[in-house]
C-alpha cells in the first residue's frame, strides 16, 4: 500500500481517518445544514450563525478557501463562538491541509466549549504528533 508522504501512514488508513472525521463533522450538533435564505447567501452576513451557515454552504460547493475566509471573518467579530473555531479547524485539516491552523482552532474550540469533546481531544493529540 502506498505511503502518505506527510505523515507516513498508508493512504487507505489516512483516507479512513479523514472519512471518519468528515462523518463526525457532519454528525455534530454544531454543523447544522446550511440555510438557503437571503441572509445566508447575501455578501454581508449579519451574525456568527449566518456566517457559519454560509461557510457550510461553501463547503458543500467545494469552495474550501472561501469557507475558511468566511469563518475567519466571523471570528474577528465573534471570537467566542466555539462552532466557528470547530468548523475552521475541520476545513483546515481535511480540505486545506493546514495542520497548524487546525490544531490552533481545535484547541480554541475545546477551551470555549462547556464540556470536553473527547473526539476533538483525540484529534488534537493526533495533530500534535503529526506536527512534531
C-alpha positions as a printed Julia matrix, in Angstrom:
132×3 Matrix{Float64}:
   0.0    0.0    0.0
   1.48   3.44  -0.88
   2.67   5.65   1.94
   1.23   9.13   2.55
   4.36  11.3    2.39
   3.48  13.91   5.0
   2.54  11.59   7.86
   3.94   8.2    6.89
   0.57   6.47   7.06
  -0.76   4.17   4.37
  -3.08   6.09   2.06
  -6.0    3.82   2.91
  -5.58   4.43   6.64
  -5.36   8.18   6.09
  -8.46   8.07   3.88
 -10.38   6.14   6.53
  -9.24   8.64   9.17
 -10.31  11.59   7.01
 -13.61   9.92   6.19
 -14.32   9.33   9.87
 -13.5   12.97  10.65
 -15.79  14.09   7.84
 -18.62  11.91   9.18
 -18.07  13.28  12.68
 -18.08  16.8   11.24
 -21.42  16.19   9.57
 -22.99  14.48  12.57
 -22.08  17.03  15.25
 -24.68  19.41  16.53
 -22.55  22.42  15.63
 -22.77  21.78  11.9
 -26.4   22.45  11.02
 -27.44  22.22   7.39
 -26.89  25.5    5.57
 -29.96  27.67   5.43
 -30.67  28.99   1.95
 -32.19  32.3    2.91
 -31.32  35.77   1.69
 -29.37  36.34   4.92
 -27.31  33.16   4.42
 -26.42  33.93   0.81
 -26.01  37.69   0.98
 -22.5   39.08   0.55
 -22.57  40.64   4.02
 -23.8   38.15   6.66
 -25.05  39.73   9.84
 -24.1   37.32  12.64
 -21.94  34.32  13.55
 -24.7   31.76  12.9
 -25.33  33.19   9.45
 -21.61  33.23   8.67
 -21.34  29.63   9.84
 -24.26  28.55   7.65
 -22.83  30.38   4.66
 -19.43  28.74   5.21
 -21.08  25.31   5.34
 -22.85  26.1    2.07
 -19.48  26.98   0.51
 -18.05  23.75   1.89
 -20.79  21.76   0.15
 -19.81  23.55  -3.06
 -16.14  22.53  -2.55
 -15.14  26.18  -2.09
 -12.89  25.46   0.88
 -10.69  28.57   0.84
 -13.73  30.83   0.66
 -15.38  28.95   3.53
 -12.24  29.33   5.65
 -12.02  33.07   4.9
 -15.67  33.5    5.85
 -15.15  31.66   9.15
 -12.08  33.77   9.9
 -14.14  36.87   9.2
 -16.74  35.67  11.67
 -14.06  35.01  14.28
 -12.82  38.59  14.01
 -16.12  39.85  15.38
 -17.16  36.76  17.38
 -14.01  35.01  18.67
 -16.0   33.37  21.48
 -18.2   31.27  19.13
 -16.85  27.72  19.51
 -18.61  26.4   16.38
 -16.72  28.81  14.13
 -13.42  27.52  15.54
 -14.55  23.91  15.13
 -15.62  24.3   11.53
 -12.48  26.26  10.62
 -10.37  23.53  12.23
 -12.1   20.77  10.27
 -11.84  22.64   6.96
  -8.21  23.49   7.67
  -7.28  19.9    8.46
  -9.3   17.89   5.97
  -9.57  20.16   2.97
  -6.76  22.72   3.15
  -4.2   20.5    4.91
  -3.19  23.39   7.17
  -2.46  21.34  10.26
  -1.07  24.21  12.37
  -4.24  26.26  11.89
  -6.4   23.18  12.51
  -4.64  22.44  15.79
  -4.96  26.02  16.97
  -8.69  26.17  16.26
  -9.43  22.72  17.74
  -7.72  23.92  20.93
  -9.72  27.15  20.93
 -12.91  25.15  20.34
 -12.13  22.96  23.35
 -11.36  25.96  25.56
 -14.66  27.63  24.64
 -16.84  24.51  24.92
 -18.81  23.85  28.09
 -17.62  20.23  28.16
 -14.58  18.49  26.76
 -15.23  16.81  23.41
 -13.27  13.55  23.67
 -13.16  13.11  19.88
 -11.62  16.54  19.48
  -9.17  15.78  22.28
  -8.04  12.75  20.26
  -7.76  14.84  17.09
  -5.64  17.4   18.98
  -3.3   14.67  20.22
  -3.04  13.24  16.71
  -2.26  16.63  15.19
   0.36  17.33  17.85
   2.09  14.01  17.0
   1.89  14.71  13.27
   3.36  18.2   13.69
   6.33  17.1   15.83
